[in-house]
Amino acid sequence: MISPIFVNRKGTIGLVAANGLGMMLRSIYSINFVTSYFYSHEQRLLSTSASQNRPSKVKTAKRLLKKFFPRPIVFMSFIVTFLITVKSQKSMQTEILMSENTLGKITKVWLVAATKHVAVGLSCLLCTAIIAFKFERDFRKNIRSILREKKD
């Protein structure tokens, strides 16, 4: 409903902003739904026992969100990867601009610069995947189950 307003005011950027807003609202709704579901499930389990230490809905949400986000070292690897690839892109653009004025043409300089940039991106992807595989237990389990399914 808000997309036409955003698009009329900001064009393509408005469309992206409207989609981002919609995604954020869906995420908030989903987090609320999941929290309510697990909170009520825990309450049912605890009502059968004599436990007085019942978790609050906020504690349930915190516990679920903690599982949702990656470990700090993995998150940092995403940030470092982003910074490295941005620097690589700027370096590639500078290298191309410093060469002959061949705007819009694919030249040897462009191919070499683009190949370097892609190599940097692939290296960052590999490093981030290794860090995630090493530190994220659930990620490891999912990868192993996918590989097992492919074998069957």
C-alpha positions in Angstrom: 0.0 0.0 0.0 2.8 2.4 0.8 5.0 1.5 -2.3 3.2 3.8 -4.8 3.7 6.7 -2.4 7.4 5.9 -1.9 7.9 5.3 -5.7 6.2 8.6 -6.6 8.4 10.5 -4.2 11.8 8.8 -4.6 11.6 6.6 -7.6 13.6 3.4 -7.5 15.1 4.3 -4.1 11.5 4.6 -2.8 10.7 1.1 -4.2 13.7 -0.3 -2.4 12.8 1.6 0.8 9.2 0.4 0.7 10.3 -3.2 0.2 12.8 -2.8 3.1 10.0 -1.4 5.3 7.7 -4.3 4.3 10.4 -6.8 5.1 11.0 -5.2 8.5 7.3 -5.3 9.4 7.1 -9.0 8.3 10.2 -9.8 10.4 8.7 -8.0 13.5 5.5 -9.9 13.1 7.3 -13.2 12.6 9.5 -12.7 15.7 6.4 -11.8 17.7 4.6 -14.9 16.5 7.5 -17.3 17.1 8.1 -15.7 20.6 4.4 -16.2 21.5 4.4 -19.8 20.2 7.5 -20.8 22.2 6.4 -18.9 25.2 3.1 -20.6 25.4 4.8 -24.0 24.7 7.2 -23.4 27.6 4.3 -22.3 29.8 2.4 -25.5 29.0 5.5 -27.6 29.8 6.2 -25.8 33.0 2.6 -25.9 34.2 2.9 -29.7 34.5 6.0 -29.4 36.7 6.2 -27.7 40.0 8.7 -25.1 38.8 8.3 -21.6 40.1 11.1 -20.2 37.8 9.0 -19.5 34.7 10.7 -17.4 31.9 9.1 -14.2 30.8 8.0 -13.5 27.3 11.0 -11.0 27.0 13.5 -13.7 28.1 12.0 -16.1 25.6 12.4 -13.5 22.8 16.0 -12.7 23.9 16.8 -16.4 23.9 15.3 -16.9 20.4 17.0 -13.8 18.9 20.4 -14.9 20.4 20.1 -18.1 18.4 19.0 -16.1 15.3 22.1 -13.9 15.0 25.5 -15.3 14.1 28.3 -15.4 16.7 30.2 -12.1 17.0 33.3 -13.4 15.2 31.2 -14.5 12.2 29.4 -11.1 12.2 32.8 -9.4 12.3 33.9 -11.5 9.3 30.9 -10.2 7.4 31.8 -6.6 8.2 35.5 -7.1 7.3 34.5 -8.8 4.1 32.2 -5.9 3.2 35.0 -3.4 3.8 37.5 -5.3 1.8 35.2 -5.7 -1.2 34.3 -2.0 -1.1 38.0 -1.1 -1.1 38.6 -3.6 -3.9 35.8 -2.1 -6.0 37.1 1.4 -5.5 40.6 0.2 -6.4 39.2 -1.4 -9.5 37.4 1.8 -10.5 40.5 3.9 -9.9 42.6 1.5 -12.0 40.1 1.6 -14.9 39.8 5.4 -14.7 43.6 5.8 -14.7 43.9 3.9 -17.9 43.0 5.3 -21.3 39.6 7.0 -21.6 37.7 4.0 -22.8 34.5 4.5 -20.9 32.0 1.7 -21.5 34.4 -0.5 -23.4 35.8 -3.8 -22.2 39.6 -3.5 -22.4 42.5 -5.5 -21.1 42.8 -3.1 -18.1 39.2 -3.6 -17.3 39.4 -7.4 -17.5 42.5 -7.5 -15.3 40.9 -5.2 -12.7 37.6 -7.1 -12.7 39.4 -10.4 -12.4 41.3 -9.1 -9.3 38.1 -7.8 -7.8 36.3 -11.1 -8.3 39.3 -12.9 -6.9 39.1 -10.7 -3.8 35.4 -11.4 -3.5 35.8 -15.1 -3.8 38.7 -15.1 -1.2 36.4 -13.2 1.2 33.6 -15.6 0.6 35.9 -18.6 1.3 37.3 -17.0 4.5 33.8 -16.1 5.8 32.5 -19.6 5.0 35.4 -21.2 6.8 34.8 -19.0 9.9 31.1 -19.7 9.8 31.7 -23.4 9.4 34.2 -23.4 12.3 32.1 -21.3 14.8 28.5 -22.0 13.9 27.5 -25.5 15.1 24.0 -25.3 13.5 25.5 -24.2 10.2 27.8 -27.2 10.3 24.9 -29.5 11.0 22.9 -28.1 8.1 25.8 -28.4 5.6 26.4 -32.0 6.7 22.7 -33.0 6.4 22.5 -31.4 2.9 25.6 -33.3 1.8 24.1 -36.6 3.2 20.9 -36.0 1.3 22.8 -35.5 -1.9 24.5 -38.9 -1.4 21.3 -40.7 -1.0 
